[in-house]
Amino acid sequence: MNEKMPVHVVEKKIPYIDKEGNYHKPETPNGYKFELLVLDMIHLLDNCLSFEVVRNHEFAPIKNKTGVDSVESAQALFEGKWRRALRIKKRHIFYMIKNVVFDIGNVLVDFRWRELMKNLNLSKEAQDRFETSVFGSCWWHDLDHGTIDEKDAVIRLREDNIEFREAFDLVWENRDKLVKPYDYAVSWIDSLKRTGDIMCICCLIIPEIYLHYMPM
C-alpha cells in the first residue's frame, strides 16, 4: 500500500520500574501510543457499505481487568442481551449469542513472572537480569506476538543468558506457573461452555500454559 496513513496519538498510563527496582503504576498519563486506524482506509475503497447497530446489543469488548471495557462491563451486557433474548423467545424469535471472542492475558489470567522468580528463590542478580533479557526481550515480544516459534525463542533466550542458564532452565521448567487465573475466570468460561456458545481465545504466547488453566 502506497498511501500514507494518519497516525493517531493516544495518551497512556504506562506502568514502569524505576532504577531502584520499584514498580510504579501511574494515575496520570506518562506516555504516548501511536495508532493506525482501519477506519482511515475507508476513503481508499472503491465502494463501502456501512450500517448502524445498537452498540450495547452487538459489541462488548474486554480490554481491561476492571472498569470500562472489562469483564464486569461485558458480563453486564451479556446479561442484558440474554434478558432480551428470553423476552424475544417468548414471541418465537430466537435471538442468541453464537460467538464469544476475548483476549486471555490480563483478562482471564494474571501474568506473574516476578512472583515466579521469587518463589523459585532466584538470586537478585538473576531476577534483575531476566527482567530485561527474558521477559523484556525482543524474543519474548516476538513470542508474545506469534512471530517466532517457541523452540527458536527458547534457544535465543538461553544463548542470551548463558551465565544464568541454570536459573533460566529452572524458570522454563516451571513456566506452567507463569500465569494464574483470576477468581472469576474458570467459572465464567465454564458457564459460557454450558450455553453452547463458540468461544475464541486470543492467545499467542505458550498456549499450553493458558489452556492448562482454561480448558476449552
Backbone as numpy.savetxt, mean C-alpha at the origin, in Angstrom:
# Nx Ny Nz CAx CAy CAz Cx Cy Cz
5.15 9.03 -26.53 4.30 10.22 -26.53 5.18 11.46 -26.53
4.96 12.34 -27.48 5.79 13.52 -27.62 5.23 14.73 -26.88
3.95 14.66 -26.49 3.34 15.79 -25.81 3.90 15.94 -24.39
4.11 17.17 -23.96 4.60 17.43 -22.62 3.43 17.54 -21.66
3.46 16.75 -20.60 2.37 16.75 -19.62 2.64 17.80 -18.54
1.61 18.50 -18.09 1.80 19.46 -16.99 2.07 18.73 -15.68
2.94 19.29 -14.88 3.29 18.71 -13.59 2.48 19.41 -12.50
1.80 18.63 -11.67 1.01 19.15 -10.56 1.80 18.97 -9.27
1.92 20.04 -8.51 2.68 20.01 -7.27 1.72 19.89 -6.09
1.97 18.90 -5.24 1.12 18.65 -4.07 1.98 18.69 -2.82
1.56 19.45 -1.82 2.28 19.49 -0.55 1.97 18.22 0.24
3.00 17.62 0.83 2.83 16.37 1.56 3.48 16.44 2.94
2.89 15.69 3.88 3.50 15.51 5.20 4.34 14.24 5.15
5.65 14.38 5.11 6.55 13.25 4.89 7.28 12.89 6.18
7.02 11.72 6.74 7.78 11.29 7.93 9.26 11.16 7.60
10.10 11.41 8.59 11.54 11.33 8.35 12.27 10.97 9.64
13.51 10.59 9.50 14.38 10.27 10.63 15.53 11.27 10.64
15.72 11.94 11.76 16.79 12.93 11.83 18.15 12.26 12.04
19.20 13.06 12.08 20.55 12.50 12.14 20.83 11.80 13.46
20.00 12.05 14.50 20.14 11.32 15.76 19.37 10.01 15.77
18.66 9.73 14.66 17.90 8.48 14.57 16.49 8.58 15.11
16.01 9.80 15.40 14.65 9.98 15.92 13.65 10.07 14.78
12.55 9.36 14.93 11.49 9.35 13.91 10.54 10.51 14.13
10.21 11.24 13.07 9.32 12.39 13.15 8.17 12.22 12.16
6.97 12.54 12.60 5.80 12.53 11.74 5.21 13.94 11.76
5.56 14.77 10.79 5.15 16.19 10.82 3.65 16.39 10.73
3.17 17.44 11.38 1.76 17.79 11.35 1.45 18.80 10.25
2.49 19.39 9.68 2.32 20.34 8.57 3.18 19.86 7.39
2.82 20.26 6.17 3.59 19.82 5.00 5.06 20.20 5.10
5.92 19.28 4.73 7.36 19.54 4.74 8.04 19.08 3.45
7.22 18.76 2.45 7.78 18.31 1.18 6.77 18.43 0.06
7.20 18.10 -1.13 6.34 18.22 -2.31 6.31 16.92 -3.08
5.15 16.64 -3.66 4.98 15.49 -4.54 4.62 16.01 -5.93
5.29 15.51 -6.95 5.06 15.96 -8.31 4.30 14.88 -9.07
3.14 15.23 -9.60 2.24 14.25 -10.20 1.90 14.59 -11.65
1.71 13.55 -12.44 1.14 13.66 -13.77 -0.25 13.02 -13.71
-1.27 13.71 -14.17 -2.64 13.23 -14.07 -3.14 12.74 -15.44
-3.79 11.59 -15.40 -4.32 11.02 -16.65 -5.37 11.94 -17.27
-6.04 12.73 -16.45 -7.07 13.63 -16.98 -6.49 14.67 -17.94
-5.21 14.98 -17.77 -4.58 15.95 -18.65 -4.35 15.40 -20.05
-4.64 14.11 -20.25 -4.46 13.50 -21.57 -5.75 13.54 -22.40
-6.84 13.98 -21.77 -8.12 13.96 -22.47 -8.07 14.78 -23.75
-7.43 15.94 -23.68 -7.40 16.81 -24.86 -6.57 16.22 -25.99
-5.81 15.17 -25.69 -5.00 14.52 -26.73 -5.77 13.44 -27.48
-6.94 13.08 -26.97 -7.72 11.99 -27.58 -8.49 12.48 -28.80
-8.67 11.57 -29.75 -9.48 11.89 -30.92 -10.95 12.04 -30.55
-11.39 11.23 -29.59 -12.76 11.35 -29.09 -12.79 10.87 -27.65
-13.73 11.36 -26.90 -13.81 11.03 -25.48 -15.26 11.10 -25.02
-15.70 10.06 -24.33 -17.06 10.03 -23.80 -16.98 10.02 -22.28
-17.59 10.96 -21.67 -17.61 11.02 -20.21 -19.04 10.87 -19.71
-19.17 10.34 -18.52 -20.50 10.24 -17.92 -20.37 10.47 -16.41
-21.43 10.94 -15.83 -21.42 11.32 -14.42 -22.08 10.24 -13.57
-21.46 9.95 -12.43 -22.03 8.99 -11.50 -22.08 9.63 -10.11
-22.83 9.02 -9.21 -22.85 9.48 -7.83 -21.60 8.94 -7.14
-20.73 9.82 -6.71 -19.43 9.40 -6.19 -19.56 8.40 -5.06
-20.43 8.65 -4.10 -20.56 7.77 -2.95 -21.10 6.40 -3.31
-21.69 6.27 -4.52 -22.21 4.98 -4.95 -21.16 4.16 -5.69
-20.17 4.82 -6.26 -19.26 4.14 -7.19 -17.79 4.17 -6.80
-17.44 4.99 -5.81 -16.01 5.21 -5.56 -15.74 5.24 -4.06
-14.95 4.28 -3.58 -14.60 4.23 -2.16 -13.11 3.91 -2.03
-12.25 4.88 -2.27 -10.80 4.61 -2.25 -10.28 4.35 -0.84
-9.24 3.53 -0.76 -8.56 3.29 0.52 -7.09 3.64 0.32
-6.71 4.81 0.82 -5.35 5.27 0.67 -4.66 5.49 2.01
-5.47 5.69 3.06 -4.93 6.02 4.36 -5.42 5.04 5.42
-4.71 4.99 6.54 -5.09 4.09 7.63 -6.36 4.59 8.32
-6.46 5.90 8.54 -7.63 6.49 9.20 -8.02 7.77 8.48
-9.21 8.28 8.80 -9.66 9.55 8.25 -10.22 9.43 6.85
-9.99 10.47 6.04 -10.51 10.51 4.68 -9.84 9.43 3.83
-10.62 8.79 2.97 -10.13 7.73 2.08 -9.42 6.62 2.86
-10.03 6.20 3.96 -9.44 5.16 4.80 -10.37 3.96 4.85
-9.97 2.96 5.62 -10.81 1.78 5.80 -12.16 2.17 6.39
-12.13 3.08 7.39 -13.38 3.48 8.04 -14.34 4.15 7.05
-13.82 5.07 6.23 -14.69 5.79 5.30 -15.21 4.85 4.22
-14.35 3.93 3.74 -14.80 2.97 2.73 -15.83 2.01 3.30
-15.62 1.60 4.54 -16.58 0.68 5.16 -17.95 1.35 5.32
-17.94 2.64 5.67 -19.20 3.37 5.79 -19.91 3.45 4.44
-19.14 3.66 3.37 -19.73 3.70 2.04 -20.26 2.34 1.63
-19.51 1.27 1.97 -19.98 -0.08 1.68 -21.31 -0.37 2.38
-21.35 -0.02 3.67 -22.57 -0.28 4.44 -23.75 0.47 3.85
-23.49 1.74 3.45 -24.56 2.51 2.82 -25.03 1.89 1.52
-24.07 1.37 0.74 -24.43 0.75 -0.54 -25.24 -0.52 -0.32
-24.85 -1.32 0.68 -25.61 -2.55 0.94 -27.02 -2.23 1.44
-27.13 -1.16 2.23 -28.49 -0.77 2.67 -29.35 -0.39 1.48
-28.75 0.35 0.54 -29.51 0.68 -0.66 -29.82 -0.57 -1.47
-28.84 -1.50 -1.52 -29.05 -2.72 -2.28 -30.22 -3.53 -1.73
-30.31 -3.58 -0.41 -31.41 -4.33 0.20 -32.76 -3.69 -0.12
-32.78 -2.36 -0.12 -34.04 -1.69 -0.45 -34.42 -1.93 -1.91
-33.39 -1.88 -2.79 -33.66 -2.10 -4.22 -34.06 -3.54 -4.48
-33.43 -4.46 -3.76 -33.72 -5.87 -3.97 -35.19 -6.17 -3.69
-35.77 -5.45 -2.78 -37.19 -5.65 -2.49 -38.06 -5.32 -3.69
-37.51 -4.51 -4.61 -38.25 -4.18 -5.83 -37.77 -5.06 -6.99
-37.07 -6.18 -6.64 -36.63 -7.19 -7.59 -35.57 -6.66 -8.57
-34.79 -5.70 -8.08 -33.65 -5.23 -8.87 -32.39 -5.53 -8.06
-31.51 -6.32 -8.60 -30.31 -6.73 -7.86 -29.16 -5.76 -8.18
-28.78 -5.03 -7.18 -27.75 -4.00 -7.33 -26.64 -4.35 -6.34
-25.58 -5.00 -6.81 -24.60 -5.56 -5.89 -23.18 -5.15 -6.25
-22.31 -5.15 -5.24 -20.88 -4.93 -5.44 -20.27 -6.21 -5.97
-19.49 -6.11 -7.02 -18.87 -7.29 -7.61 -17.35 -7.32 -7.44
-16.74 -6.14 -7.35 -15.28 -6.09 -7.29 -14.82 -5.16 -6.18
-13.82 -5.59 -5.44 -13.22 -4.78 -4.40 -11.72 -4.75 -4.65
-11.16 -3.56 -4.82 -9.73 -3.40 -5.10 -9.12 -2.48 -4.06
-8.05 -2.93 -3.42 -7.38 -2.04 -2.48 -5.92 -2.44 -2.34
-5.12 -1.48 -1.89 -3.71 -1.73 -1.63 -3.60 -2.44 -0.29
-2.56 -3.25 -0.11 -2.44 -4.01 1.12 -1.52 -3.35 2.14
-0.40 -2.78 1.66 0.56 -2.15 2.55 0.00 -0.89 3.20
0.10 -0.82 4.55 -0.39 0.31 5.34 -1.90 0.50 5.27
-2.60 -0.46 4.68 -4.06 -0.46 4.68 -4.56 -1.69 5.43
-4.05 -2.85 5.06 -4.40 -4.09 5.75 -3.31 -4.53 6.72
-2.07 -4.22 6.39 -0.96 -4.65 7.24 -0.01 -3.49 7.51
0.68 -3.61 8.64 1.68 -2.63 9.04 3.06 -3.16 8.67
3.86 -2.36 7.98 5.21 -2.74 7.58 6.15 -2.36 8.73
6.69 -3.34 9.43 7.37 -3.10 10.72 8.83 -3.57 10.71
9.62 -3.06 9.76 10.99 -3.51 9.66 11.86 -3.06 10.82
11.57 -1.89 11.39 12.35 -1.44 12.54 12.14 -2.37 13.73
10.87 -2.73 13.98 10.57 -3.63 15.09 11.23 -4.99 14.90
11.24 -5.48 13.66 11.84 -6.77 13.39 13.33 -6.77 13.72
14.04 -5.74 13.31 15.48 -5.68 13.57 15.77 -5.62 15.07
14.93 -4.88 15.80 15.11 -4.81 17.25 14.82 -6.16 17.89
13.76 -6.82 17.45 13.40 -8.12 18.02 14.46 -9.19 17.73
15.19 -9.03 16.62 16.25 -9.97 16.28 17.58 -9.61 16.95
17.54 -8.53 17.75 18.72 -8.08 18.51 19.91 -7.76 17.60
19.60 -7.15 16.46 20.68 -6.70 15.59 21.43 -5.54 16.25
22.69 -5.43 15.97 23.48 -4.34 16.53 22.96 -3.00 16.01
23.24 -1.96 16.79 22.82 -0.62 16.38 23.46 -0.26 15.04
24.68 -0.70 14.84 25.39 -0.42 13.59 24.68 -1.08 12.41
24.26 -2.33 12.60 23.56 -3.04 11.52 22.20 -2.42 11.24
21.49 -2.03 12.29 20.18 -1.41 12.11 20.29 -0.11 11.34
21.26 0.71 11.72 21.47 1.98 11.02 21.85 1.75 9.56
22.67 0.73 9.34 23.10 0.41 7.98 21.93 -0.04 7.11
21.11 -0.97 7.64 20.02 -1.54 6.87 18.92 -0.52 6.58
18.82 0.51 7.42 17.80 1.54 7.20 17.95 2.16 5.82
19.21 2.34 5.38 19.45 2.94 4.07 19.87 1.92 3.02
20.68 0.92 3.42 21.23 -0.01 2.44 20.29 -1.16 2.10
19.25 -1.35 2.89 18.26 -2.40 2.60 16.89 -1.77 2.37
16.25 -1.32 3.43 14.87 -0.85 3.33 14.74 0.52 2.66
15.84 1.24 2.58 15.82 2.51 1.87 16.59 2.48 0.57
16.96 1.27 0.13 17.80 1.14 -1.05 16.99 1.16 -2.34
17.69 1.35 -3.45 17.05 1.33 -4.76 16.52 -0.07 -5.07
17.20 -1.11 -4.55 16.76 -2.49 -4.82 15.44 -2.76 -4.13
15.29 -2.26 -2.90 14.01 -2.45 -2.19 12.90 -1.66 -2.87
13.26 -0.47 -3.35 12.29 0.35 -4.08 11.82 -0.38 -5.33
12.76 -0.96 -6.08 12.40 -1.69 -7.30 11.58 -2.93 -6.97
11.93 -3.60 -5.88 11.17 -4.77 -5.45 9.75 -4.38 -5.07
9.62 -3.25 -4.40 8.31 -2.75 -3.99 7.45 -2.40 -5.19
8.08 -1.94 -6.27 7.35 -1.55 -7.47 7.25 -2.67 -8.51
7.78 -3.84 -8.18 7.64 -4.97 -9.07 8.50 -4.91 -10.31
9.58 -4.12 -10.28 10.43 -3.97 -11.45 11.70 -4.82 -11.37
11.83 -5.60 -10.30 12.97 -6.51 -10.16 12.48 -7.78 -9.51
13.05 -8.90 -9.90 12.70 -10.19 -9.32 13.23 -10.29 -7.90
12.49 -10.96 -7.03 12.90 -11.07 -5.63 14.28 -11.72 -5.49
14.54 -12.76 -6.27 15.83 -13.45 -6.21 16.97 -12.50 -6.57
16.79 -11.71 -7.63 17.82 -10.75 -8.04 18.01 -9.67 -6.99
16.91 -9.23 -6.39 17.00 -8.18 -5.37 17.80 -8.67 -4.17
17.58 -9.90 -3.75 18.30 -10.45 -2.60 19.80 -10.54 -2.91
20.14 -10.95 -4.11 21.55 -11.01 -4.50 22.19 -9.63 -4.39
21.52 -8.63 -4.91 22.05 -7.25 -4.87 22.18 -6.76 -3.43
21.17 -7.04 -2.62 21.18 -6.57 -1.24 22.29 -7.26 -0.44
22.53 -8.53 -0.68 23.60 -9.23 0.02 24.97 -8.68 -0.41
25.09 -8.36 -1.69 26.36 -7.80 -2.17 26.64 -6.44 -1.54
25.58 -5.63 -1.40 25.75 -4.29 -0.85 25.97 -4.30 0.66
25.71 -5.43 1.30 25.84 -5.50 2.76 26.73 -6.68 3.16
27.82 -6.84 2.42 28.68 -8.00 2.62 29.25 -8.04 4.04
29.53 -6.85 4.63 30.08 -6.84 5.98 29.02 -7.15 7.04
27.75 -7.09 6.66 26.66 -7.43 7.58 25.83 -8.58 7.00
26.47 -9.44 6.23 25.71 -10.48 5.51 24.98 -11.42 6.47
25.61 -11.78 7.56 24.97 -12.69 8.53 23.71 -12.05 9.11
23.81 -10.76 9.43 22.64 -10.06 9.97 21.55 -9.93 8.92
21.95 -9.66 7.68 20.97 -9.56 6.60 20.26 -10.90 6.39
21.03 -11.99 6.38 20.42 -13.31 6.19 19.43 -13.62 7.31
19.74 -13.17 8.51 18.83 -13.39 9.64 17.52 -12.63 9.43
17.64 -11.38 8.97 16.44 -10.59 8.67 15.62 -11.26 7.58
16.30 -11.70 6.54 15.58 -12.28 5.40 14.92 -13.61 5.78
15.58 -14.39 6.63 14.98 -15.64 7.10 13.71 -15.40 7.90
13.60 -14.20 8.47 12.42 -13.85 9.28 11.54 -12.82 8.58
11.61 -12.79 7.24 10.85 -11.78 6.50 9.35 -11.93 6.65
8.88 -13.12 7.08 7.45 -13.28 7.30 6.97 -12.43 8.47
7.91 -11.91 9.27 7.55 -11.06 10.40 7.69 -9.57 10.06
7.95 -9.26 8.79 8.09 -7.87 8.38 6.77 -7.12 8.43
5.67 -7.84 8.33 4.37 -7.19 8.34 3.50 -7.79 9.44
2.55 -6.99 9.88 1.59 -7.44 10.89 0.23 -6.89 10.51
-0.79 -7.73 10.42 -2.11 -7.23 10.02 -2.71 -6.31 11.08
-3.39 -5.28 10.64 -4.12 -4.43 11.57 -5.27 -5.22 12.17
-5.76 -4.77 13.32 -6.77 -5.53 14.05 -8.01 -5.82 13.21
-8.40 -4.89 12.38 -9.64 -5.04 11.62 -9.48 -5.89 10.36
-8.22 -6.10 9.90 -7.99 -6.56 8.54 -8.50 -7.97 8.26
-8.12 -8.95 9.10 -8.46 -10.34 8.82 -9.97 -10.55 8.82
-10.65 -10.01 9.82 -12.10 -10.20 9.89 -12.80 -9.48 8.74
-12.22 -8.36 8.32 -12.83 -7.61 7.22 -12.71 -8.38 5.91
-11.51 -8.93 5.63 -11.32 -9.73 4.44 -12.24 -10.94 4.47
-12.34 -11.58 5.63 -13.18 -12.77 5.75 -14.65 -12.43 5.47
-15.11 -11.28 5.97 -16.50 -10.89 5.74 -16.75 -10.59 4.26
-15.76 -10.00 3.58 -15.90 -9.73 2.15 -15.93 -11.03 1.36
-15.12 -12.00 1.76 -15.11 -13.29 1.07 -16.47 -13.97 1.17
-17.10 -13.84 2.32 -18.40 -14.49 2.50 -19.48 -13.87 1.63
-19.29 -12.61 1.23 -20.28 -11.97 0.36 -20.18 -12.46 -1.07
-19.05 -13.10 -1.41 -18.86 -13.58 -2.78 -18.27 -12.55 -3.70
-17.82 -11.40 -3.15 -17.21 -10.37 -3.99 -15.87 -10.85 -4.53
-15.47 -10.29 -5.65 -14.15 -10.54 -6.23 -13.19 -9.50 -5.66
-12.15 -9.97 -4.97 -11.22 -9.06 -4.34 -9.90 -9.04 -5.09
-9.39 -7.84 -5.37 -8.10 -7.68 -6.03 -7.16 -6.99 -5.05
-6.06 -7.66 -4.71 -5.10 -7.12 -3.76 -3.92 -6.54 -4.53
-3.64 -5.26 -4.32 -2.48 -4.63 -4.95 -1.27 -4.88 -4.06
-0.44 -5.83 -4.43 0.70 -6.21 -3.60 1.83 -6.64 -4.51
2.89 -5.83 -4.61 4.00 -6.15 -5.48 5.18 -6.76 -4.74
5.40 -6.34 -3.50 6.61 -6.75 -2.80 6.38 -8.00 -1.96
7.13 -9.02 -2.21 7.13 -10.28 -1.47 5.71 -10.72 -1.14
4.88 -11.02 -2.14 3.47 -11.29 -1.90 3.19 -12.42 -0.94
4.10 -13.43 -0.87 3.81 -14.56 0.02 3.78 -14.13 1.47
4.50 -13.05 1.82 4.47 -12.55 3.19 3.07 -12.04 3.53
2.53 -11.22 2.64 1.22 -10.64 2.90 0.12 -11.70 2.86
0.20 -12.58 1.89 -0.85 -13.59 1.75 -0.81 -14.60 2.87
0.33 -14.69 3.58 0.39 -15.54 4.76 -0.58 -15.05 5.82
-0.74 -13.72 5.90 -1.66 -13.14 6.87 -3.03 -12.87 6.29
-3.09 -12.70 4.95 -4.33 -12.36 4.27 -4.71 -13.47 3.30
-5.08 -14.66 3.78 -5.40 -15.75 2.85 -6.57 -15.40 1.95
-6.35 -15.59 0.64 -7.40 -15.26 -0.32 -8.08 -16.55 -0.79
